[in-house]
Amino acid sequence: MKGNSESNLKIIPLGGLEQIGMNITAFEYEDSIVVVDCGLSFPEDDMLGIDLVIPDITYLKENIQKVKGFVITHGHEDHIGALPYVLKQINVPIYATKLTIGLIENKLKEHNLLRTTKRKTIKFGQSINLGKFRIEFIKTNHSIQDASALAIYSPAGTVIHTGDFKVDYTPVFGDAIDLQRFAEIGRKGVLALMCDSTNAERPGFTMSERTVGKTFDNIFADHKDTRIIIATFASNVDRVQQIINSAYKFGRKVVVEGRSMVNVITTASELGYLNIPDKTLIDIDQMKNYPDNQMVLVTTGSQGESMAALSRMAASIHRKVTIKPGDTIIFSSNPIPGNEKAVSKVINELSAKGADVIFQDVHVSGHACQEEIKLIYSLVHPKYALPVHGEYRHLKAQAKLAESLGIPKDHIFIMSSGDVMELNQNEAKITGKVQTGAVFVDGLGVGDVGNIVLRDRQHLSEEGIMIVVLTLEKHSNQLLAGPDIVSRGFVYVRESEDLMGEARITVEDALDECLRRRVTDWGKLKTVIKDSLGDFLWKKTKRRPMILPIIMEA
């Protein structure tokens, strides 16, 4: 397509830069917006009580008439997890490959959105027209089947978005990445490449997923007499396939445990992405009918998540599985940055129960290392490089690679979520910012827990709370009852009776002073109680609990 001088292509990441997770990017040309991916991220340690984090889509809501659809690269949570929440606000069609649509449908079912959501299954090599855009799905490899890169054609030029990918010449299932297509599009001229940066700091190539199968075979051969329990990502269908292959080879039955694992495996086998020999899978309740050395348990919890199946087994609170001395437990994943502590806690708990824990060499990454990233750049020859999918240091590492391949420094952009990147054949620049951020999901509440509530939770978790209750007479404002003081998480009351007594006197004095000065405004009274009690407690204990005065009238 020829460069059109009137309009620029805008690329606006609404999440997913500066972190691994919550990927969502808007592509805008004149009156058309296409959204690539719509993922969630998991809460940081300081987000107390939060279950999930989803992107702020204010920009899409404000431009709803332009939004043509969601185009999804693959079925991982950090790319599809926010869809059910976002679709409730922006109901537009979803386009993705077969397995990805299958996994999205599981989510829509849970949220009762199947009937109201349009979705279309796309094959590799197929293109769809969405407003001023044409989008082509290109086959790639990743740790889940049916992952695609996208060629996004607009009148201003072509952008290639790799999605999450690696180059696997010997995949467990299906074909290798379609490098030829990358090269063909590259030959026609590519305006910008948005490439996965997750492993951009790692030299060399990522090993083929198939190498893990050999490792499993060796482990199974070495541990013929024990029960084998393997924890991996629920979504890594190829990994599960290899576990099933090894189990079948060594005459073992397979039990799948963990809700997300059961969901993904059911969907994948229904759609033909898993080959399970007859009578290999058994239900968890049938486990007792088989000796340990004929069992393999595939479970969630490889990241040390406290509610996942493996963590419950480690903590002895799993209803159906008890870890026994001699069990062989394999962690078939690497800790995601930030989860190292949780993972090592689970490993320690399992080891203390006498289990043999294996976590070396039973995992390969689903993301491209430096040589594969260089390969894609060499095939695509982009004019501009926009590294995506990673923390700042990963994006920076890819920017360095792009530079080493001869892309001019001023053609490489490390963007942040919310940046508006405008490009055409002549130039690319960041021209503005849109509102982005994290929306917290806590239980059924979406977005009702904000920074203020989190700050309160933090305060409560660090310093505790004191509640002051008193009753005033309706008209005269005489003190009828109280002040009574209740504390939680501040001091152990039984051992601090003197302190509580003095605190009560402090509040009484402050109240007397107010009533003598005829202060009748309750807001003012509460402020005075807070200030005087706060000062007293700080002097005595150097702590600042949250103080909640409650005034009633009789």
SULDA-V512761 format. One record per pair of residues at least 12 apart in sequence whose C-alpha atoms are under 10 Angstrom apart, sorted by the first residue. I is the first residue (numbers start at 1). J is the second residue. Records with the same first field share a line. If there is no record, write none. Layout:
I = J  J
//
This chain:
1 = 153  154  155  156  157  158  188  189
2 = 154  155  156  157  425
3 = 154  155  156  157  158  191  424  425  426
4 = 154  155  156  157  424  425
5 = 155  156  424  425  426
6 = 30  156  424
7 = 29  30  155  156  422  423  424
8 = 28  29  30  154  155  156  157  421  422  423  424  425  427  428
9 = 27  28  29  30  154  155  156  157  158  159  420  421  422  423  424  425  428
10 = 26  27  28  29  30  33  156  419  420  421  422  423  424  428  429  430  431
11 = 25  26  27  28  29  33  34  35  159  386  418  419  420  421  422  423  430
12 = 24  25  26  27  28  35  59  415  416  417  418  419  420  421  422  430  432  433  434
13 = 25  26  27  35  36  388  415  416  417  418  419  420  421  434  436
14 = 26  35  38  55  56  57  58  59  60  416  417  418  419  420  434  435  436  437  438
15 = 37  38  39  40  41  54  55  56  57  389  416  417  418  436  437  438
16 = 37  38  39  40  41  55  78  79  388  389  390  391  416  417
17 = 387  388  389  390  391  392  395  414  415  416  417  418
18 = 388  389  390  391  392  393  394  395  414  415  416  417
19 = 41  198  388  389  390  391  392  393  394  417
20 = 40  41  42  78  197  198  336  337  388  389  390  391  392  394
21 = 38  39  40  41  42  53  54  76  77  78  79  81  389  390  391
22 = 37  38  39  40  41  42  53  54  55  77  78  79  80  81  82  389  438
23 = 36  37  38  39  40  41  54  55  77  78  79  80  81  82  163  388  389  390  417
24 = 36  37  38  39  40  54  55  56  57  70  72  78  79  80  82  417
25 = 37  38  70  71  417  418
26 = 59  60  67  70  418  420
27 = 67  133  152  154  159  420  421
28 = 66  67  131  132  133  154  420  422
29 = 66  131  132  133  154  155  156  422
30 = 66  131  132
31 = 63  65  66  67  68  131  132
32 = 63  64  65  66  67  68  69  130  131  132  133
33 = 60  63  64  65  66  67  68  69  70  130  131  132  133
34 = 60  66  67  68  69  70  71  130  131  132  133  134  135  152
35 = 60  67  68  69  70  71  72  94
36 = 69  70  71  72  73  79  94  95  150  161  163
37 = 70  71  72  73  74  75  76  78  79  80  81  82  83  94  95  96  163
38 = 54  55  57  70  71  72  73  77  78  79  80  81  82  83  84  85  86  87
39 = 53  54  55  72  75  76  77  78  79  80  81  82  83  86
40 = 52  53  54  55  76  77  78  79  80  81  82  83  85  438  439
41 = 53  54  55  77  78  79  81  82  438  440
42 = 54  77  78  440
43 = 438  440  441
44 = 338  339
45 = 338  339
46 = 454  455  457  458
47 = 440  451  454  455  457  458
48 = 442  453  454  455  456  457  458  461
49 = 440  441  442  443  449  454  457
50 = 440  441  442  443  445  449  454
51 = 440  441  442  443  444
52 = 81  82  438  439  440  441  442  443  446
53 = 81  82  437  438  439  440  441  442  446  447
54 = 78  81  82  83  85  86  437  438  439  440  441  446  447
55 = 82  85  86  436  437  438  439  440
56 = 86  435  436  437  438  439  440  447
57 = 86  89  90  434  435  436  437  438  439
58 = 89  434  435  436  437
59 = 418  434  435  436
60 = 86  89  90
61 = 86  89  90
64 = 89  90  91  92
65 = 90
66 = 131
67 = 90  91  92  93  130  131
68 = 91  92  93  94  129  130  131  132  133
69 = 90  91  92  93  94  95  118  119  130  131
70 = 83  87  91  92  93  94  95  96  119  130
71 = 93  94  95  96  97  120  122  128  135  137  150
72 = 94  95  96  97  100  101  104  137  147  148  149  150  163
73 = 95  96  97  100  137  138  139  140  146  147  148  149  150  161  162  163  164  165
74 = 96  97  98  99  100  101  103  104  140  142  143  144  145  146  147  148  149  163  164  165
75 = 96  97  98  99  100  101  102  103  104  144  145  146  147  235  264
76 = 100  103  104  143  144  147  164  233  234  235  236
77 = 103  104  235
79 = 163  164
80 = 100  101  103  104  107
81 = 103  104  107
82 = 107
83 = 104  107  108
84 = 104  105  107  108  109  110  111  112  113  114  117
85 = 108  111  441  446
87 = 108  113  116  117
88 = 111  113  116  117
91 = 113  116  117  118
92 = 116  117  118  119
93 = 116  117  118  119  120
94 = 117  118  119  120  121
95 = 118  119  120  121  122  128  135  137
96 = 119  120  121  122  123  124  137  146  147  148
97 = 120  121  122  123  124  137  139  145  146  147  148
98 = 120  121  122  123  124  145  146  147  268  271  273
99 = 121  144  145  146  147  264  267  268  269  270  271  272  273
100 = 121  122  144  145  146  147  148  267  268
101 = 119  120  121  122  146
102 = 121  264  267  268  270  271
103 = 235  263  264  265  266  267  268
104 = 119
105 = 117  119  267
106 = 263  264  267
107 = 263
122 = 136  137
123 = 136  137  138  139  146  148
124 = 136  137  138  139  140  146  147  148  149  150  178
125 = 137  138  139  148  150  178  181
126 = 138
127 = 150  151  152  153
128 = 152
129 = 153
131 = 154
132 = 153  154  155
133 = 152  153  154  155  158
134 = 150  151  152  153  154  155  158
135 = 150  151  152  153  154  158  159  160
136 = 148  149  150  151  152  153  160
137 = 149  150  151  152  161  162
138 = 150  151  160  161  162  163  177  178  179  181  182
139 = 162  165  174  175  176  177  178  179  181  182
140 = 162  163  164  165  166  167  168  175  176  177  178  179
141 = 163  164  165  166  167  168  169  170  171  173  174  175  176  177  178  208  209  366  367  368
142 = 163  164  165  166  167  168  171  177  209  236  238  365  366  367  368
143 = 164  165  166  171  209  233  235  236  237  238  239  364  365  366  367
144 = 164  165  173  233  234  235  236  237  238  239  273  366
145 = 171  172  173  174  235  236  237  238  268  273  274
146 = 173  174  175  273
147 = 162  163  164  165  177
148 = 161  162  163  164  165  177  178
149 = 161  162  163  164  165  177  178  182  194  195
150 = 162  163  182  194
151 = 181  182  185  190  193
152 = 190  192
153 = 190  191
155 = 424
156 = 191  423  424  425  426
157 = 189  190  191  192  423  424  425
158 = 185  186  188  189  190  191  192  193  382  424  425
159 = 185  189  190  191  192  193  194  380  382  383  384  385  386
160 = 182  185  186  190  191  192  193  194  195  380  382
161 = 192  193  194  195  196  386  387  388
162 = 182  193  194  195  196  373  376  388  389
163 = 194  195  196  367  388  389
164 = 195  196  197  198  366  367  368  388  389
165 = 177  195  196  197  198  365  366  367  368  369  372  373
166 = 196  199  205  206  207  208  209  365  366  367  368  369  372  373
167 = 179  205  206  207  208  366  367  368  369  371  372  373  375  376
168 = 205  206  207  208  209  210  366  368  372
169 = 207  208  209  210
170 = 207  208  209  210  211
171 = 208  209  210  211  238
172 = 208  209  210  211  213  237  238  239  241  242
173 = 209  210  237  238  241  273  274  275
174 = 273
179 = 375  376  379  380
180 = 379
181 = 379  380
182 = 376  377  378  379  380  381
183 = 376  377  378  379  380  381
184 = 379  380
185 = 379  380  381
186 = 376  377  378  379  380  381  382
187 = 379  380  381  382
188 = 380  381
189 = 380  381  382  383
190 = 380  381  382  383  384  425
191 = 380  381  382  383  384  385  423  424  425  426  427  428
192 = 380  381  382  383  384  385  386  387  411  412  423  424  425  428
193 = 376  377  380  381  382  383  384  385  386  387  388  412
194 = 377  382  384  385  386  387  388  389
195 = 368  373  376  377  385  386  387  388  389  395  398
196 = 367  368  369  373  386  387  388  389  390  394  395  398
197 = 367  368  369  370  373  387  388  389  390  391  392  393  394  395  396  397  398  399
198 = 365  366  367  368  369  387  388  389  390  391  393  394  395  397  398
199 = 365  366  367  368  369  370  373  389  390  394  395  397  398
200 = 367  368  369  370  371  372  373  374  387  390  393  394  395  396  397  398  399  400  401
201 = 369  370  393  394  395  396  397  398  400  401
202 = 368  369  370  371  394  397
203 = 368  369  370  371  372
204 = 368  369  370  371  372  373
205 = 367  368  369  370  371  372  373
206 = 364  365  366  367  368  369  370  371  372
207 = 363  364  365  366  367  368  369
208 = 364  365  366
209 = 238  239  242  363  364  365  366
210 = 238  239  242  364
211 = 242  361  362  363  364
212 = 238  239  242  243  332  361  362  363  364
213 = 238  239  240  241  242  243  244  245  246  362  363
214 = 242  246  362
215 = 242  246  360  361  362  363
216 = 230  239  242  243  245  246  247  330  332  361  362
217 = 242  243  245  246  247  249  250
218 = 246
219 = 246  328  330  358  362
220 = 243  246  247  249  250  252  293  296  328
221 = 246  250
223 = 293  326  327  328
224 = 250  252  292  293  294
225 = 291  292  293  294  326  327  328
226 = 291  292  293  294  295  296  324  325  326  327  328  329  355  356
227 = 252  291  292  293  294  295  296  297  323  324  326  327  328  329  355
228 = 247  252  254  292  293  294  295  296  297  298  326  327  328  329  330  355  356
229 = 254  255  295  296  297  298  299  310  323  327  328  329  330  331  357
230 = 243  256  296  297  298  299  300  301  302  310  328  329  330  331  332  333  357  358  362
231 = 257  297  298  299  300  301  302  303  304  309  310  329  330  331  332  333  359
232 = 261  298  299  300  301  302  303  310  330  331  332  333  334  362  363
233 = 260  261  298  299  300  301  302  303  331  332  333  334
234 = 256  257  258  259  260  261  262  263  264  265  298  299  300  301  302
235 = 260  261  263  264  265  268  300
236 = 261  264  265  333  366
237 = 261  264  265  268  269  273  274
238 = 273  274
239 = 332  333  362  363  364
240 = 256  261  265  274  276  298  299
241 = 265  269  273  274  275  276
242 = 274  275
243 = 296  297  298
244 = 274  275  276  277  280  281  296  298
245 = 275  276  277  280
246 = 296
247 = 280  281  294  295  296
248 = 276  277  278  279  280  281
250 = 293  294
251 = 280  293  294  295
252 = 280  281  290  291  292  293  294  295  296  297
253 = 279  280  281  282  283  287  290  292  293  294  295  296  297
254 = 276  279  280  281  282  283  284  287  294  295  296  297  298
255 = 280  281  282  283  284  285  286  287  295  296  297  298  299
256 = 281  282  283  284  296  297  298  299  300
257 = 283  284  297  298  299  300  301  308  309  310  320  321
258 = 298  299  300  301  307  308  309  310
259 = 299  300  308  309
260 = 299  300  308
261 = 298  299  300  301  309
262 = 298  299  300
281 = 296  297
282 = 295
284 = 297  320  321
285 = 320  321
287 = 320  321
288 = 320
292 = 327
293 = 327
296 = 328  329
297 = 321  329
298 = 310  330
299 = 311  331
300 = 331
301 = 313  331  333  343  346
302 = 330  331  332  333  334  335  336  339  342  343  346  347  359
303 = 331  332  333  334  335  336  337  338  339  340  341  342  343  344  346
304 = 335  339  340  341  342  343  344  345  346  347
305 = 339  342  343  346
306 = 342  343  346
309 = 321
310 = 323  329  346  347  350
311 = 342  343  345  346  347  349  350
312 = 346
313 = 346  349  350
314 = 345  346  347  348  349  350  351  352  353  355
315 = 346  349  350  353
316 = 349  350  353
322 = 353
323 = 350  351  353  354  355
324 = 350  353  354  355  356
325 = 350  351  352  353  354  355  356
326 = 351  353  354  355  356  357
327 = 350  351  353  354  355  356  357
328 = 350  351  354  355  356  357  358
329 = 347  350  351  355  356  357  358  359
330 = 347  356  357  358  359  360  362
331 = 343  347  357  358  359  360  361  362  363
332 = 358  359  360  361  362  363  364
333 = 359  360  361  362  363  364  365
334 = 359  360  361  362  363  364  365
347 = 359
369 = 398
370 = 397  398  401
371 = 401
373 = 398  401  402
374 = 398  401  402  404  405
377 = 401  402  405  407
378 = 402  405
381 = 405  406  407
382 = 402  407  411
383 = 407  408  411  412  425  426  427  428
384 = 402  407  408  409  410  411  412  413  423  425  427  428
385 = 398  399  402  403  407  408  409  410  411  412  413  414
386 = 398  399  402  411  412  413  414  415  421
387 = 399  402  412  413  414  415
388 = 413  414  415  416
392 = 414  415  416
395 = 413  414  415
396 = 412  413  414
398 = 412  414
399 = 411  412  413  414
400 = 412
410 = 428  429
411 = 427  428  429
412 = 428
413 = 428  429  430
415 = 430
416 = 433
417 = 433  434  435  436  437
418 = 432  433  434  435  436  437
419 = 431  432  433  434  435  436
420 = 432  433  434
421 = 433
438 = 450
439 = 451
440 = 454
456 = 546
459 = 544  545  546
460 = 488  489  490  544  545  546
461 = 489  490  545
462 = 489  490  543  544  545  546
463 = 488  489  490  491  543  544  545  546
464 = 487  488  489  490  491  543  544  545  546  547
465 = 486  487  488  489  490  491  544  545  546  547  548
466 = 485  486  487  488  489  490  491  530  533  534  544  545  546  547  548  549
467 = 483  484  485  486  487  488  530  545  546  547  548  549  550
468 = 482  483  484  485  486  487  503  504  507  526  529  530  533  547  548  549  550  551
469 = 481  482  483  484  485  486  548  549  550  551  552
470 = 482  483  484  485  508  549  550  551  552  553
471 = 483  484  550  551  552  553  554
472 = 551  552  553  554
473 = 552  553  554
474 = 552  553  554
475 = 520  553  554
476 = 515  518  520
477 = 515  518  519  520  553  554
478 = 512  515  553
479 = 508  511  512  515  553  554
480 = 552  553  554
481 = 552  553  554
482 = 504  507  508  551
483 = 503  504  505  507  508  511  549  550  551
484 = 500  501  503  504  507  549  550
485 = 500  501  503  504  507  548  549
486 = 500  548
487 = 500  545  546  547
488 = 545  546
489 = 545
490 = 541  543  544  545  546
491 = 541  543  545
499 = 536  537  540  541
500 = 537
502 = 533  536  537
503 = 532  533  534  536  537  540
504 = 533
505 = 533
506 = 529  532  533  535  536  537
507 = 528  529  530  531  532  533  536
508 = 529
509 = 529  532
510 = 525  528  529  530  531  532  533
511 = 525  526  528  529  532
513 = 528
514 = 528  529
522 = 549  550  551  552
523 = 549  551
525 = 549  551
526 = 547  548  549  550  551
527 = 547  548  549
528 = 549
529 = 547  548  549
530 = 546  547  548  549
531 = 547
533 = 545  547
534 = 546  547
//
